[in-house]
């Protein structure tokens, strides 16, 4: 049996940007990653010229592999599908 107490929790997240665009990513620490995107030099190039405004969606996954697969699914969605996902998450 594997000890699950030290296992990192992975998150898939969507950030709404200042220009209305959505950014999807994965992390083990949402607060830290948002701060990185907001300007401490470790954020994604996607944020050059736009600011992250807020996390509008987050989903827990069991491991990095699951998070990466889910991230790819979300990135492949249309804007309308992403907005429906976000709306369902907030209801």
N, C-alpha and C positions, 0 to 999 in steps of 0.2 A: 504494500500500500504506500502511496506517495504522500508525503507531508505537504498539504496545500496551504499551510499558514504563512509561508514565506513567498508564495507565488505572487508576482506582480499582476495587478489588474490593468488591463489595456482598455483604452477608450477610442472609439471612432467619434469624431466631432465635426460639426459644420460651424464655421464662423461667417457671420454676415459682415460684409465690408462697407466702407464709407461710400462706395460707388454702387452699392446694391448687389454686387457679385457675392457668390458663395464660395468659400474655400473649405475643402474636406481634407482631414488629416487623421493621424493616429498618434497616441501618446500614452504614457503611464502617469502623467501629471498634467492635468488640464490647466491649472493656474499658472504653472511654470511655462508651459508651451504658449499660452495666450500672451504672456509677458514677452516671450521671445519674439513672437510675431509683431508685437506692438512696438518693438524698437530697440532691443538690446543687442542687435547684431547677429542673432542666431536664428531669426525667422526665415520663412520661405521667401524666395524671390518674388513670388506672387504678390507680396505686400509692398513691393517697391512702387511708390506712386499711389498707394491706397492704404487706408488704415483699417485694422480689425476693429469692429464696433462691439460685437457681443457674440457669445456662443449661443447658437439658436437650437442646436441639437447635440445630444451626446448619448452614446450607447455603450454599455459595458460588454466586453468580450473576455473570453477565457485566456487567450494567449495572443502573441504577436501575429501569428499566422492567420487566425480568425479575424483579427482586426484588419489586416492587410486585404483579405478577401472581401470583407464588408466595405472597406474604403473603396476598392475597385468597383463594387456594385453601385455604390452611391455616386461615384464620379461618372459612371456611365449613364446615370439618370438625366432626363431632361430637367430644365429649370422647374417646370410645372410639377414633375414627379418629386423633386426635392422639396418644393413648397408644400406638397401634400404630406410628405414624410414629416416635415417640421410641424405642420398643423396637427397631425395625428399625435405627435410627441407632446404637444402642449395641451391636448384635450383631456 
